[in-house]
Amino acid sequence: MISHIDHIVLTVRDIERAAAFYARVLKMEVVTFGEGRRALTFGTQKINLQTLGQETRNHAGIGSGDLCLITEMETDALLEHLATEGVKIVEGPVAKSGAQGPITSVYFNDPDGNLVEVSRYG
């Protein structure tokens, strides 16, 4: 019935600060859609950004996001890149189980406290 996830939404305090972080640290493209909404794109995926209360149909909270992103970058190169960008590692590298099998994961928080897991298969 379901083929894939189209997009997810992160609730943040400051959309432009969050967009700048993801563009700088994870090289995502920042785009504008709809009536001035902001999103992050990478590959065929999208992360929409919203502020608290912007969407009244959900029970969003700032910093409650937890997402896993896949990279082809070697783990050592990823750690070096994150260190260069001043990102504090919360955990990892550590072996985990991804949707398609074993992954090696590195965890950190974005400026709003959302947990970001960057993982590599193989």
C-alpha positions in Angstrom: 0.0 0.0 0.0 2.8 2.5 0.9 5.8 2.9 -1.3 7.9 5.5 0.5 8.0 8.6 2.7 7.6 11.8 0.7 8.6 14.3 3.4 8.9 14.8 7.2 8.4 17.9 9.2 10.7 19.3 11.9 9.5 21.9 14.4 12.1 24.5 15.2 12.4 27.9 17.0 13.9 29.7 14.0 13.4 28.4 10.5 16.3 30.3 8.9 18.7 29.2 11.6 17.7 25.6 11.2 17.9 25.9 7.4 21.4 27.4 7.6 22.5 24.6 9.9 21.3 21.8 7.6 22.7 23.5 4.5 26.1 24.0 6.1 26.5 20.8 8.1 24.7 18.3 5.8 24.9 20.1 2.5 21.1 20.1 2.0 19.5 22.5 -0.4 17.1 25.1 1.2 14.0 25.7 -0.9 10.9 27.8 -0.6 7.5 26.3 -1.4 3.8 27.1 -1.0 3.2 30.5 0.6 6.8 31.2 1.7 7.3 27.9 3.6 10.9 26.6 3.8 12.2 23.1 3.3 15.4 21.1 3.0 15.9 18.9 0.0 18.4 16.1 -0.7 18.1 13.4 -3.3 14.4 12.8 -3.7 13.6 13.6 -0.1 12.3 16.7 1.7 12.2 18.0 5.2 9.7 20.8 5.8 10.4 23.2 8.6 7.8 24.7 10.8 7.6 26.8 14.0 5.7 25.8 17.1 1.9 26.3 16.5 2.3 26.8 12.8 0.5 23.5 12.1 -2.4 23.0 14.4 -3.3 19.4 13.3 -0.3 17.8 15.0 1.1 17.8 18.5 4.6 18.9 17.5 7.2 20.0 20.0 10.5 21.8 19.4 13.3 19.4 19.5 11.2 16.3 19.4 12.4 15.1 16.0 14.5 12.0 15.6 15.7 11.2 12.1 18.2 8.9 10.4 19.9 10.0 7.2 22.0 7.7 5.0 25.4 8.8 3.7 27.9 7.1 1.4 30.7 9.1 3.1 33.2 7.0 5.0 32.6 7.2 8.7 36.0 8.7 9.5 35.4 11.4 6.8 32.0 12.1 8.3 33.5 12.5 11.8 36.1 14.9 10.4 33.5 16.9 8.6 31.3 17.2 11.6 34.3 18.3 13.8 35.2 20.9 11.2 31.6 22.3 11.4 31.8 22.4 15.2 29.1 19.7 15.7 29.3 17.8 19.0 28.8 14.1 18.6 26.2 12.6 21.1 27.0 9.0 20.3 29.0 6.9 17.8 30.2 5.6 15.6 28.0 2.7 16.7 26.5 -0.4 15.0 22.8 -0.2 14.5 20.1 -1.8 12.4 18.7 0.2 9.5 15.7 -0.4 7.3 17.8 -2.4 4.9 20.3 -4.1 7.3 23.3 -3.2 9.5 24.4 0.4 9.6 27.1 2.4 11.3 25.6 5.5 12.9 26.8 8.8 14.3 24.4 10.9 16.4 24.2 14.6 17.1 21.6 17.3 17.8 20.6 20.2 15.6 20.3 23.7 17.1 16.8 22.9 18.4 17.7 19.6 20.0 16.3 17.3 17.3 18.3 14.1 17.2 20.1 13.5 13.9 21.5 10.1 13.1 23.8 9.9 10.0 24.4 6.4 9.0 26.3 4.3 6.4 25.4 0.9 5.1 28.3 -1.6 4.6 
